[in-house]
Structures are given as C-alpha cells and as structure tokens.
Amino acid sequence: MTEKQKQKIWNFKDTNLQQWQHERTIVENELSNNQSMFCVCGKLATGFHEMNCRKFNDKVDIETLKRLKL
Ligand SMILES: [Zn+2]
C-alpha cells in the first residue's frame, strides 16, 4: 500500500468511520470466501491468520478504497 492510499484511508475514517467499517467488512468476507486454502501471502488461510496478516489486510484496505471510489 502506498503512503497516498494510507492517507486516503485515514482521512476517510476520520469523517466516515462507520461507512468505512461497513464496507470493509463486506470486502473482507468476500475475499476470505474466495480463497480456498491459502492466504494472499501463501500461508494457510485461517480466520485467525487473516485477521493478523498484513498482506491480507492491505488487500482488503485497497479493495475497500476502490469500492468507495476514493
Ligand atoms: Zn497471510
């Protein structure tokens, strides 16, 4: 994720935290269901792993940005 993307997320969350969380939960569930056994980082995808995986969370953040057209 780029610094610019991070900045956009921070700015958006500052004023629209609920909308961000709502949209992000949808994206997270979709990406989580799409993966059969492995996470984007190549490790075995468990719910616990994804919650703590930086690569997975970055992917969710970037997709959420796209959906919110930021
Ligand atoms: Zn991972």
N, CA, C, O and the ligand as a Tripos MOL2 file, in Angstrom:
@<TRIPOS>MOLECULE
protein
  281   279    71     0     0
PROTEIN
NO_CHARGES

@<TRIPOS>ATOM
      1 N           0.8360   -1.1960    0.0000 N.3       1 MET1
      2 CA          0.0000    0.0000    0.0000 C.3       1 MET1
      3 C           0.8740    1.2510    0.0000 C.2       1 MET1
      4 O           1.8910    1.3030    0.6920 O.2       1 MET1
      5 N           0.4750    2.2620   -0.7800 N.am      2 THR2
      6 CA          1.2800    3.4800   -0.8630 C.3       2 THR2
      7 C           0.9160    4.4310    0.2770 C.2       2 THR2
      8 O          -0.1220    4.2830    0.9230 O.2       2 THR2
      9 N           1.7840    5.3990    0.5070 N.am      3 GLU3
     10 CA          1.5230    6.4070    1.5430 C.3       3 GLU3
     11 C           0.2520    7.1880    1.2210 C.2       3 GLU3
     12 O          -0.5120    7.5690    2.1090 O.2       3 GLU3
     13 N           0.0530    7.4130   -0.0690 N.am      4 LYS4
     14 CA         -1.1200    8.1660   -0.5100 C.3       4 LYS4
     15 C          -2.4090    7.4070   -0.1740 C.2       4 LYS4
     16 O          -3.3970    7.9840    0.2790 O.2       4 LYS4
     17 N          -2.3600    6.1000   -0.4130 N.am      5 GLN5
     18 CA         -3.5320    5.2800   -0.0890 C.3       5 GLN5
     19 C          -3.8010    5.2760    1.4150 C.2       5 GLN5
     20 O          -4.9440    5.3750    1.8600 O.2       5 GLN5
     21 N          -2.7150    5.1580    2.1870 N.am      6 LYS6
     22 CA         -2.8620    5.1840    3.6400 C.3       6 LYS6
     23 C          -3.5020    6.4860    4.0910 C.2       6 LYS6
     24 O          -4.3880    6.5000    4.9470 O.2       6 LYS6
     25 N          -3.0380    7.5770    3.5010 N.am      7 GLN7
     26 CA         -3.5520    8.8950    3.8470 C.3       7 GLN7
     27 C          -5.0430    9.0030    3.5390 C.2       7 GLN7
     28 O          -5.8190    9.5560    4.3190 O.2       7 GLN7
     29 N          -5.4220    8.4570    2.3740 N.am      8 LYS8
     30 CA         -6.8320    8.4940    1.9840 C.3       8 LYS8
     31 C          -7.6890    7.7360    2.9880 C.2       8 LYS8
     32 O          -8.7770    8.1760    3.3610 O.2       8 LYS8
     33 N          -7.1780    6.5920    3.4160 N.am      9 ILE9
     34 CA         -7.9220    5.7890    4.3920 C.3       9 ILE9
     35 C          -8.0850    6.5610    5.6970 C.2       9 ILE9
     36 O          -9.1760    6.6230    6.2640 O.2       9 ILE9
     37 N          -6.9880    7.1470    6.1640 N.am     10 TRP10
     38 CA         -7.0650    7.9130    7.4130 C.3      10 TRP10
     39 C          -8.0590    9.0600    7.3010 C.2      10 TRP10
     40 O          -8.8720    9.2810    8.1980 O.2      10 TRP10
     41 N          -7.9860    9.7820    6.1990 N.am     11 ASN11
     42 CA         -8.8930   10.9130    6.0150 C.3      11 ASN11
     43 C         -10.3460   10.4660    5.9870 C.2      11 ASN11
     44 O         -11.2220   11.0990    6.5760 O.2      11 ASN11
     45 N         -10.5790    9.3620    5.2880 N.am     12 PHE12
     46 CA        -11.9510    8.8850    5.1690 C.3      12 PHE12
     47 C         -12.4750    8.3990    6.5090 C.2      12 PHE12
     48 O         -13.6050    8.7040    6.8920 O.2      12 PHE12
     49 N         -11.6430    7.6370    7.2210 N.am     13 LYS13
     50 CA        -12.0530    7.0930    8.5120 C.3      13 LYS13
     51 C         -12.3500    8.2020    9.5210 C.2      13 LYS13
     52 O         -13.1920    8.0490   10.4060 O.2      13 LYS13
     53 N         -11.6580    9.2890    9.3710 N.am     14 ASP14
     54 CA        -11.8140   10.4170   10.2770 C.3      14 ASP14
     55 C         -13.2500   10.9420   10.2780 C.2      14 ASP14
     56 O         -13.7870   11.3160   11.3210 O.2      14 ASP14
     57 N         -13.8610   10.9630    9.0930 N.am     15 THR15
     58 CA        -15.2060   11.5280    8.9870 C.3      15 THR15
     59 C         -16.2850   10.4750    8.7200 C.2      15 THR15
     60 O         -17.4650   10.7270    8.9610 O.2      15 THR15
     61 N         -15.8890    9.2960    8.2250 N.am     16 ASN16
     62 CA        -16.8870    8.2900    7.8450 C.3      16 ASN16
     63 C         -16.5400    6.9130    8.3900 C.2      16 ASN16
     64 O         -16.5600    5.9190    7.6650 O.2      16 ASN16
     65 N         -16.2270    6.8740    9.6590 N.am     17 LEU17
     66 CA        -15.7360    5.6230   10.2320 C.3      17 LEU17
     67 C         -16.7240    4.4670   10.0630 C.2      17 LEU17
     68 O         -16.3290    3.3530    9.7180 O.2      17 LEU17
     69 N         -17.9970    4.7340   10.3040 N.am     18 GLN18
     70 CA        -18.9840    3.6530   10.2070 C.3      18 GLN18
     71 C         -19.1100    3.1170    8.7920 C.2      18 GLN18
     72 O         -19.1970    1.9080    8.5750 O.2      18 GLN18
     73 N         -19.1170    4.0380    7.8300 N.am     19 GLN19
     74 CA        -19.2220    3.6040    6.4310 C.3      19 GLN19
     75 C         -17.9960    2.7830    6.0340 C.2      19 GLN19
     76 O         -18.1100    1.7730    5.3380 O.2      19 GLN19
     77 N         -16.8290    3.2290    6.4840 N.am     20 TRP20
     78 CA        -15.5990    2.5020    6.1900 C.3      20 TRP20
     79 C         -15.6780    1.0770    6.7520 C.2      20 TRP20
     80 O         -15.3870    0.1070    6.0520 O.2      20 TRP20
     81 N         -16.0680    0.9690    8.0070 N.am     21 GLN21
     82 CA        -16.1080   -0.3430    8.6530 C.3      21 GLN21
     83 C         -17.1460   -1.2540    8.0040 C.2      21 GLN21
     84 O         -16.9220   -2.4530    7.8400 O.2      21 GLN21
     85 N         -18.2790   -0.6700    7.6380 N.am     22 HIS22
     86 CA        -19.3330   -1.4450    6.9890 C.3      22 HIS22
     87 C         -18.8260   -2.0250    5.6640 C.2      22 HIS22
     88 O         -18.9510   -3.2240    5.4130 O.2      22 HIS22
     89 N         -18.2530   -1.1590    4.8230 N.am     23 GLU23
     90 CA        -17.7810   -1.5840    3.5100 C.3      23 GLU23
     91 C         -16.6140   -2.5620    3.6430 C.2      23 GLU23
     92 O         -16.5140   -3.5330    2.8930 O.2      23 GLU23
     93 N         -15.7500   -2.2970    4.5920 N.am     24 ARG24
     94 CA        -14.5740   -3.1410    4.7690 C.3      24 ARG24
     95 C         -14.9630   -4.5550    5.2090 C.2      24 ARG24
     96 O         -14.3400   -5.5300    4.7900 O.2      24 ARG24
     97 N         -15.9800   -4.6640    6.0420 N.am     25 THR25
     98 CA        -16.4430   -5.9800    6.4890 C.3      25 THR25
     99 C         -16.9600   -6.7980    5.3060 C.2      25 THR25
    100 O         -16.7070   -8.0000    5.2180 O.2      25 THR25
    101 N         -17.6790   -6.1450    4.4060 N.am     26 ILE26
    102 CA        -18.1960   -6.8270    3.2160 C.3      26 ILE26
    103 C         -17.0420   -7.3460    2.3690 C.2      26 ILE26
    104 O         -17.0300   -8.5070    1.9610 O.2      26 ILE26
    105 N         -16.0690   -6.4710    2.1100 N.am     27 VAL27
    106 CA        -14.9150   -6.8530    1.2900 C.3      27 VAL27
    107 C         -14.1310   -7.9770    1.9600 C.2      27 VAL27
    108 O         -13.7070   -8.9280    1.3030 O.2      27 VAL27
    109 N         -13.9480   -7.8600    3.2500 N.am     28 GLU28
    110 CA        -13.1840   -8.8670    3.9870 C.3      28 GLU28
    111 C         -13.8390  -10.2430    3.8680 C.2      28 GLU28
    112 O         -13.1560  -11.2430    3.6480 O.2      28 GLU28
    113 N         -15.1490  -10.2880    4.0140 N.am     29 ASN29
    114 CA        -15.8570  -11.5610    3.8930 C.3      29 ASN29
    115 C         -15.7460  -12.1290    2.4880 C.2      29 ASN29
    116 O         -15.5560  -13.3320    2.3090 O.2      29 ASN29
    117 N         -15.8680  -11.2490    1.4830 N.am     30 GLU30
    118 CA        -15.7740  -11.7160    0.0980 C.3      30 GLU30
    119 C         -14.4000  -12.2840   -0.2040 C.2      30 GLU30
    120 O         -14.2790  -13.3690   -0.7730 O.2      30 GLU30
    121 N         -13.3700  -11.5540    0.1760 N.am     31 LEU31
    122 CA        -12.0070  -12.0130   -0.1180 C.3      31 LEU31
    123 C         -11.6840  -13.2820    0.6620 C.2      31 LEU31
    124 O         -10.9690  -14.1600    0.1780 O.2      31 LEU31
    125 N         -12.2030  -13.3620    1.8400 N.am     32 SER32
    126 CA        -11.9560  -14.5220    2.6820 C.3      32 SER32
    127 C         -12.6230  -15.7640    2.0980 C.2      32 SER32
    128 O         -12.0600  -16.8580    2.1330 O.2      32 SER32
    129 N         -13.8300  -15.5830    1.5600 N.am     33 ASN33
    130 CA        -14.5410  -16.7250    0.9710 C.3      33 ASN33
    131 C         -13.9710  -17.1520   -0.3650 C.2      33 ASN33
    132 O         -14.0750  -18.3160   -0.7500 O.2      33 ASN33
    133 N         -13.3650  -16.2020   -1.0750 N.am     34 ASN34
    134 CA        -12.8100  -16.5120   -2.3920 C.3      34 ASN34
    135 C         -11.5980  -17.4030   -2.3050 C.2      34 ASN34
    136 O         -11.3300  -18.1910   -3.2120 O.2      34 ASN34
    137 N         -10.8740  -17.2830   -1.2340 N.am     35 GLN35
    138 CA         -9.6470  -18.0570   -1.1070 C.3      35 GLN35
    139 C         -10.0040  -19.4450   -0.6150 C.2      35 GLN35
    140 O         -10.7290  -19.6060    0.3670 O.2      35 GLN35
    141 N          -9.4830  -20.4450   -1.3120 N.am     36 SER36
    142 CA         -9.8170  -21.7940   -0.9030 C.3      36 SER36
    143 C          -9.0640  -22.1790    0.3620 C.2      36 SER36
    144 O          -9.6520  -22.3120    1.4350 O.2      36 SER36
    145 N          -7.7580  -22.3550    0.2210 N.am     37 MET37
    146 CA         -6.9870  -22.8240    1.3710 C.3      37 MET37
    147 C          -5.8820  -21.8700    1.7890 C.2      37 MET37
    148 O          -5.4400  -21.8760    2.9380 O.2      37 MET37
    149 N          -5.4390  -21.0410    0.8300 N.am     38 PHE38
    150 CA         -4.2580  -20.2390    1.1150 C.3      38 PHE38
    151 C          -4.5490  -18.7460    1.1020 C.2      38 PHE38
    152 O          -5.3430  -18.2500    0.3030 O.2      38 PHE38
    153 N          -3.9030  -18.0700    1.9830 N.am     39 CYS39
    154 CA         -3.9700  -16.6260    2.0780 C.3      39 CYS39
    155 C          -3.1850  -16.0020    0.9170 C.2      39 CYS39
    156 O          -2.4320  -16.7010    0.2390 O.2      39 CYS39
    157 N          -3.3550  -14.6830    0.6790 N.am     40 VAL40
    158 CA         -2.5830  -13.9980   -0.3680 C.3      40 VAL40
    159 C          -1.0830  -14.0980   -0.1210 C.2      40 VAL40
    160 O          -0.2980  -13.9940   -1.0630 O.2      40 VAL40
    161 N          -0.6790  -14.2960    1.1110 N.am     41 CYS41
    162 CA          0.7500  -14.3620    1.4310 C.3      41 CYS41
    163 C           1.3110  -15.7720    1.2340 C.2      41 CYS41
    164 O           2.5220  -15.9760    1.3220 O.2      41 CYS41
    165 N           0.4320  -16.7460    0.9670 N.am     42 GLY42
    166 CA          0.9070  -18.0930    0.7060 C.3      42 GLY42
    167 C           0.7690  -19.0420    1.8910 C.2      42 GLY42
    168 O           0.9660  -20.2490    1.7570 O.2      42 GLY42
    169 N           0.4340  -18.4930    3.0380 N.am     43 LYS43
    170 CA          0.2470  -19.3450    4.2090 C.3      43 LYS43
    171 C          -1.1700  -19.8990    4.2310 C.2      43 LYS43
    172 O          -2.0500  -19.4300    3.5090 O.2      43 LYS43
    173 N          -1.3670  -20.8960    5.0660 N.am     44 LEU44
    174 CA         -2.6860  -21.4800    5.2080 C.3      44 LEU44
    175 C          -3.6650  -20.4250    5.7490 C.2      44 LEU44
    176 O          -3.3900  -19.7540    6.7430 O.2      44 LEU44
    177 N          -4.8210  -20.2970    5.0650 N.am     45 ALA45
    178 CA         -5.7570  -19.2360    5.4250 C.3      45 ALA45
    179 C          -6.7370  -19.6850    6.4900 C.2      45 ALA45
    180 O          -7.7040  -20.3880    6.1980 O.2      45 ALA45
    181 N          -6.4950  -19.2950    7.6780 N.am     46 THR46
    182 CA         -7.4890  -19.4650    8.7390 C.3      46 THR46
    183 C          -8.0110  -18.0830    9.0730 C.2      46 THR46
    184 O          -7.3740  -17.0810    8.7480 O.2      46 THR46
    185 N          -9.1620  -18.0200    9.7190 N.am     47 GLY47
    186 CA         -9.7130  -16.7200   10.1090 C.3      47 GLY47
    187 C          -8.7380  -15.9720   10.9890 C.2      47 GLY47
    188 O          -8.5620  -14.7610   10.8570 O.2      47 GLY47
    189 N          -8.1050  -16.7080   11.8920 N.am     48 PHE48
    190 CA         -7.1520  -16.0760   12.8040 C.3      48 PHE48
    191 C          -5.9580  -15.5150   12.0470 C.2      48 PHE48
    192 O          -5.5060  -14.4020   12.3180 O.2      48 PHE48
    193 N          -5.4450  -16.3020   11.0860 N.am     49 HIS49
    194 CA         -4.2990  -15.8280   10.3110 C.3      49 HIS49
    195 C          -4.6450  -14.5460    9.5520 C.2      49 HIS49
    196 O          -3.9030  -13.5650    9.6030 O.2      49 HIS49
    197 N          -5.7800  -14.5670    8.8480 N.am     50 GLU50
    198 CA         -6.1560  -13.4150    8.0250 C.3      50 GLU50
    199 C          -6.3020  -12.1470    8.8680 C.2      50 GLU50
    200 O          -5.9210  -11.0540    8.4480 O.2      50 GLU50
    201 N          -6.8590  -12.3200   10.0550 N.am     51 MET51
    202 CA         -7.0480  -11.1770   10.9360 C.3      51 MET51
    203 C          -5.7100  -10.5050   11.2500 C.2      51 MET51
    204 O          -5.6430   -9.2900   11.4410 O.2      51 MET51
    205 N          -4.6540  -11.3080   11.2990 N.am     52 ASN52
    206 CA         -3.3450  -10.8000   11.6960 C.3      52 ASN52
    207 C          -2.3670  -10.6480   10.5410 C.2      52 ASN52
    208 O          -1.2220  -10.2460   10.7490 O.2      52 ASN52
    209 N          -2.8040  -10.9650    9.3300 N.am     53 CYS53
    210 CA         -1.8970  -10.9440    8.1810 C.3      53 CYS53
    211 C          -1.8850   -9.5660    7.5280 C.2      53 CYS53
    212 O          -2.9170   -9.0660    7.0810 O.2      53 CYS53
    213 N          -0.7010   -8.9640    7.4810 N.am     54 ARG54
    214 CA         -0.5850   -7.6310    6.9080 C.3      54 ARG54
    215 C          -0.9570   -7.6210    5.4220 C.2      54 ARG54
    216 O          -1.6290   -6.7020    4.9530 O.2      54 ARG54
    217 N          -0.5180   -8.6460    4.6860 N.am     55 LYS55
    218 CA         -0.8120   -8.6780    3.2420 C.3      55 LYS55
    219 C          -2.3030   -8.7880    2.9810 C.2      55 LYS55
    220 O          -2.8540   -8.1000    2.1210 O.2      55 LYS55
    221 N          -2.9400   -9.6600    3.7350 N.am     56 PHE56
    222 CA         -4.3860   -9.8260    3.5580 C.3      56 PHE56
    223 C          -5.1140   -8.5300    3.9030 C.2      56 PHE56
    224 O          -6.0030   -8.0940    3.1710 O.2      56 PHE56
    225 N          -4.7350   -7.9240    5.0150 N.am     57 ASN57
    226 CA         -5.4040   -6.6960    5.4430 C.3      57 ASN57
    227 C          -5.1450   -5.5310    4.4870 C.2      57 ASN57
    228 O          -6.0250   -4.6970    4.2720 O.2      57 ASN57
    229 N          -3.9490   -5.4700    3.9170 N.am     58 ASP58
    230 CA         -3.6560   -4.4520    2.9080 C.3      58 ASP58
    231 C          -4.5620   -4.6340    1.6970 C.2      58 ASP58
    232 O          -5.0830   -3.6680    1.1410 O.2      58 ASP58
    233 N          -4.7390   -5.8950    1.2980 N.am     59 LYS59
    234 CA         -5.5650   -6.1780    0.1350 C.3      59 LYS59
    235 C          -7.0080   -5.7460    0.3870 C.2      59 LYS59
    236 O          -7.6590   -5.1650   -0.4810 O.2      59 LYS59
    237 N          -7.4860   -6.0370    1.5750 N.am     60 VAL60
    238 CA         -8.8480   -5.6420    1.9510 C.3      60 VAL60
    239 C          -8.9630   -4.1140    1.9560 C.2      60 VAL60
    240 O          -9.9380   -3.5620    1.4450 O.2      60 VAL60
    241 N          -7.9800   -3.4420    2.5270 N.am     61 ASP61
    242 CA         -7.9980   -1.9690    2.5740 C.3      61 ASP61
    243 C          -8.0300   -1.3740    1.1660 C.2      61 ASP61
    244 O          -8.8050   -0.4570    0.8940 O.2      61 ASP61
    245 N          -7.1850   -1.8990    0.2720 N.am     62 ILE62
    246 CA         -7.0940   -1.3550   -1.0880 C.3      62 ILE62
    247 C          -8.3870   -1.5920   -1.8430 C.2      62 ILE62
    248 O          -8.8690   -0.7080   -2.5530 O.2      62 ILE62
    249 N          -8.9600   -2.8040   -1.6910 N.am     63 GLU63
    250 CA        -10.2350   -3.0910   -2.3550 C.3      63 GLU63
    251 C         -11.3500   -2.2130   -1.8040 C.2      63 GLU63
    252 O         -12.2200   -1.7640   -2.5510 O.2      63 GLU63
    253 N         -11.3240   -1.9720   -0.5110 N.am     64 THR64
    254 CA        -12.3400   -1.1070    0.1050 C.3      64 THR64
    255 C         -12.2180    0.3170   -0.4490 C.2      64 THR64
    256 O         -13.2250    0.9660   -0.7300 O.2      64 THR64
    257 N         -10.9910    0.7930   -0.6020 N.am     65 LEU65
    258 CA        -10.7650    2.1200   -1.2010 C.3      65 LEU65
    259 C         -11.3920    2.2070   -2.5820 C.2      65 LEU65
    260 O         -12.0420    3.1970   -2.9190 O.2      65 LEU65
    261 N         -11.1920    1.1640   -3.3790 N.am     66 LYS66
    262 CA        -11.7300    1.1400   -4.7300 C.3      66 LYS66
    263 C         -13.2370    1.2080   -4.7200 C.2      66 LYS66
    264 O         -13.8400    1.9660   -5.4780 O.2      66 LYS66
    265 N         -13.8480    0.4090   -3.8540 N.am     67 ARG67
    266 CA        -15.3160    0.3630   -3.8050 C.3      67 ARG67
    267 C         -15.9140    1.6830   -3.3680 C.2      67 ARG67
    268 O         -16.9960    2.0650   -3.8140 O.2      67 ARG67
    269 N         -15.2030    2.3800   -2.4920 N.am     68 LEU68
    270 CA        -15.7060    3.6600   -2.0060 C.3      68 LEU68
    271 C         -15.3440    4.7790   -2.9790 C.2      68 LEU68
    272 O         -15.6750    5.9450   -2.7590 O.2      68 LEU68
    273 N         -14.6540    4.3990   -4.0680 N.am     69 LYS69
    274 CA        -14.2330    5.3430   -5.1140 C.3      69 LYS69
    275 C         -13.4180    6.4970   -4.5330 C.2      69 LYS69
    276 O         -13.6780    7.6660   -4.8210 O.2      69 LYS69
    277 N         -12.4500    6.1530   -3.7270 N.am     70 LEU70
    278 CA        -11.6090    7.1760   -3.1070 C.3      70 LEU70
    279 C         -10.3480    7.3880   -3.9290 C.2      70 LEU70
    280 O          -9.5090    8.2140   -3.5690 O.2      70 LEU70
    281 ZN         -1.4880  -14.1970    5.0600 Zn       71 ZN71
@<TRIPOS>BOND
     1     1     2 1
     2     2     3 1
     3     3     4 2
     4     3     5 am
     5     5     6 1
     6     6     7 1
     7     7     8 2
     8     7     9 am
     9     9    10 1
    10    10    11 1
    11    11    12 2
    12    11    13 am
    13    13    14 1
    14    14    15 1
    15    15    16 2
    16    15    17 am
    17    17    18 1
    18    18    19 1
    19    19    20 2
    20    19    21 am
    21    21    22 1
    22    22    23 1
    23    23    24 2
    24    23    25 am
    25    25    26 1
    26    26    27 1
    27    27    28 2
    28    27    29 am
    29    29    30 1
    30    30    31 1
    31    31    32 2
    32    31    33 am
    33    33    34 1
    34    34    35 1
    35    35    36 2
    36    35    37 am
    37    37    38 1
    38    38    39 1
    39    39    40 2
    40    39    41 am
    41    41    42 1
    42    42    43 1
    43    43    44 2
    44    43    45 am
    45    45    46 1
    46    46    47 1
    47    47    48 2
    48    47    49 am
    49    49    50 1
    50    50    51 1
    51    51    52 2
    52    51    53 am
    53    53    54 1
    54    54    55 1
    55    55    56 2
    56    55    57 am
    57    57    58 1
    58    58    59 1
    59    59    60 2
    60    59    61 am
    61    61    62 1
    62    62    63 1
    63    63    64 2
    64    63    65 am
    65    65    66 1
    66    66    67 1
    67    67    68 2
    68    67    69 am
    69    69    70 1
    70    70    71 1
    71    71    72 2
    72    71    73 am
    73    73    74 1
    74    74    75 1
    75    75    76 2
    76    75    77 am
    77    77    78 1
    78    78    79 1
    79    79    80 2
    80    79    81 am
    81    81    82 1
    82    82    83 1
    83    83    84 2
    84    83    85 am
    85    85    86 1
    86    86    87 1
    87    87    88 2
    88    87    89 am
    89    89    90 1
    90    90    91 1
    91    91    92 2
    92    91    93 am
    93    93    94 1
    94    94    95 1
    95    95    96 2
    96    95    97 am
    97    97    98 1
    98    98    99 1
    99    99   100 2
   100    99   101 am
   101   101   102 1
   102   102   103 1
   103   103   104 2
   104   103   105 am
   105   105   106 1
   106   106   107 1
   107   107   108 2
   108   107   109 am
   109   109   110 1
   110   110   111 1
   111   111   112 2
   112   111   113 am
   113   113   114 1
   114   114   115 1
   115   115   116 2
   116   115   117 am
   117   117   118 1
   118   118   119 1
   119   119   120 2
   120   119   121 am
   121   121   122 1
   122   122   123 1
   123   123   124 2
   124   123   125 am
   125   125   126 1
   126   126   127 1
   127   127   128 2
   128   127   129 am
   129   129   130 1
   130   130   131 1
   131   131   132 2
   132   131   133 am
   133   133   134 1
   134   134   135 1
   135   135   136 2
   136   135   137 am
   137   137   138 1
   138   138   139 1
   139   139   140 2
   140   139   141 am
   141   141   142 1
   142   142   143 1
   143   143   144 2
   144   143   145 am
   145   145   146 1
   146   146   147 1
   147   147   148 2
   148   147   149 am
   149   149   150 1
   150   150   151 1
   151   151   152 2
   152   151   153 am
   153   153   154 1
   154   154   155 1
   155   155   156 2
   156   155   157 am
   157   157   158 1
   158   158   159 1
   159   159   160 2
   160   159   161 am
   161   161   162 1
   162   162   163 1
   163   163   164 2
   164   163   165 am
   165   165   166 1
   166   166   167 1
   167   167   168 2
   168   167   169 am
   169   169   170 1
   170   170   171 1
   171   171   172 2
   172   171   173 am
   173   173   174 1
   174   174   175 1
   175   175   176 2
   176   175   177 am
   177   177   178 1
   178   178   179 1
   179   179   180 2
   180   179   181 am
   181   181   182 1
   182   182   183 1
   183   183   184 2
   184   183   185 am
   185   185   186 1
   186   186   187 1
   187   187   188 2
   188   187   189 am
   189   189   190 1
   190   190   191 1
   191   191   192 2
   192   191   193 am
   193   193   194 1
   194   194   195 1
   195   195   196 2
   196   195   197 am
   197   197   198 1
   198   198   199 1
   199   199   200 2
   200   199   201 am
   201   201   202 1
   202   202   203 1
   203   203   204 2
   204   203   205 am
   205   205   206 1
   206   206   207 1
   207   207   208 2
   208   207   209 am
   209   209   210 1
   210   210   211 1
   211   211   212 2
   212   211   213 am
   213   213   214 1
   214   214   215 1
   215   215   216 2
   216   215   217 am
   217   217   218 1
   218   218   219 1
   219   219   220 2
   220   219   221 am
   221   221   222 1
   222   222   223 1
   223   223   224 2
   224   223   225 am
   225   225   226 1
   226   226   227 1
   227   227   228 2
   228   227   229 am
   229   229   230 1
   230   230   231 1
   231   231   232 2
   232   231   233 am
   233   233   234 1
   234   234   235 1
   235   235   236 2
   236   235   237 am
   237   237   238 1
   238   238   239 1
   239   239   240 2
   240   239   241 am
   241   241   242 1
   242   242   243 1
   243   243   244 2
   244   243   245 am
   245   245   246 1
   246   246   247 1
   247   247   248 2
   248   247   249 am
   249   249   250 1
   250   250   251 1
   251   251   252 2
   252   251   253 am
   253   253   254 1
   254   254   255 1
   255   255   256 2
   256   255   257 am
   257   257   258 1
   258   258   259 1
   259   259   260 2
   260   259   261 am
   261   261   262 1
   262   262   263 1
   263   263   264 2
   264   263   265 am
   265   265   266 1
   266   266   267 1
   267   267   268 2
   268   267   269 am
   269   269   270 1
   270   270   271 1
   271   271   272 2
   272   271   273 am
   273   273   274 1
   274   274   275 1
   275   275   276 2
   276   275   277 am
   277   277   278 1
   278   278   279 1
   279   279   280 2
@<TRIPOS>SUBSTRUCTURE
     1 MET1         2 RESIDUE 1 A MET
     2 THR2         6 RESIDUE 1 A THR
     3 GLU3        10 RESIDUE 1 A GLU
     4 LYS4        14 RESIDUE 1 A LYS
     5 GLN5        18 RESIDUE 1 A GLN
     6 LYS6        22 RESIDUE 1 A LYS
     7 GLN7        26 RESIDUE 1 A GLN
     8 LYS8        30 RESIDUE 1 A LYS
     9 ILE9        34 RESIDUE 1 A ILE
    10 TRP10       38 RESIDUE 1 A TRP
    11 ASN11       42 RESIDUE 1 A ASN
    12 PHE12       46 RESIDUE 1 A PHE
    13 LYS13       50 RESIDUE 1 A LYS
    14 ASP14       54 RESIDUE 1 A ASP
    15 THR15       58 RESIDUE 1 A THR
    16 ASN16       62 RESIDUE 1 A ASN
    17 LEU17       66 RESIDUE 1 A LEU
    18 GLN18       70 RESIDUE 1 A GLN
    19 GLN19       74 RESIDUE 1 A GLN
    20 TRP20       78 RESIDUE 1 A TRP
    21 GLN21       82 RESIDUE 1 A GLN
    22 HIS22       86 RESIDUE 1 A HIS
    23 GLU23       90 RESIDUE 1 A GLU
    24 ARG24       94 RESIDUE 1 A ARG
    25 THR25       98 RESIDUE 1 A THR
    26 ILE26      102 RESIDUE 1 A ILE
    27 VAL27      106 RESIDUE 1 A VAL
    28 GLU28      110 RESIDUE 1 A GLU
    29 ASN29      114 RESIDUE 1 A ASN
    30 GLU30      118 RESIDUE 1 A GLU
    31 LEU31      122 RESIDUE 1 A LEU
    32 SER32      126 RESIDUE 1 A SER
    33 ASN33      130 RESIDUE 1 A ASN
    34 ASN34      134 RESIDUE 1 A ASN
    35 GLN35      138 RESIDUE 1 A GLN
    36 SER36      142 RESIDUE 1 A SER
    37 MET37      146 RESIDUE 1 A MET
    38 PHE38      150 RESIDUE 1 A PHE
    39 CYS39      154 RESIDUE 1 A CYS
    40 VAL40      158 RESIDUE 1 A VAL
    41 CYS41      162 RESIDUE 1 A CYS
    42 GLY42      166 RESIDUE 1 A GLY
    43 LYS43      170 RESIDUE 1 A LYS
    44 LEU44      174 RESIDUE 1 A LEU
    45 ALA45      178 RESIDUE 1 A ALA
    46 THR46      182 RESIDUE 1 A THR
    47 GLY47      186 RESIDUE 1 A GLY
    48 PHE48      190 RESIDUE 1 A PHE
    49 HIS49      194 RESIDUE 1 A HIS
    50 GLU50      198 RESIDUE 1 A GLU
    51 MET51      202 RESIDUE 1 A MET
    52 ASN52      206 RESIDUE 1 A ASN
    53 CYS53      210 RESIDUE 1 A CYS
    54 ARG54      214 RESIDUE 1 A ARG
    55 LYS55      218 RESIDUE 1 A LYS
    56 PHE56      222 RESIDUE 1 A PHE
    57 ASN57      226 RESIDUE 1 A ASN
    58 ASP58      230 RESIDUE 1 A ASP
    59 LYS59      234 RESIDUE 1 A LYS
    60 VAL60      238 RESIDUE 1 A VAL
    61 ASP61      242 RESIDUE 1 A ASP
    62 ILE62      246 RESIDUE 1 A ILE
    63 GLU63      250 RESIDUE 1 A GLU
    64 THR64      254 RESIDUE 1 A THR
    65 LEU65      258 RESIDUE 1 A LEU
    66 LYS66      262 RESIDUE 1 A LYS
    67 ARG67      266 RESIDUE 1 A ARG
    68 LEU68      270 RESIDUE 1 A LEU
    69 LYS69      274 RESIDUE 1 A LYS
    70 LEU70      278 RESIDUE 1 A LEU
    71 ZN71       281 GROUP 0 **** ****
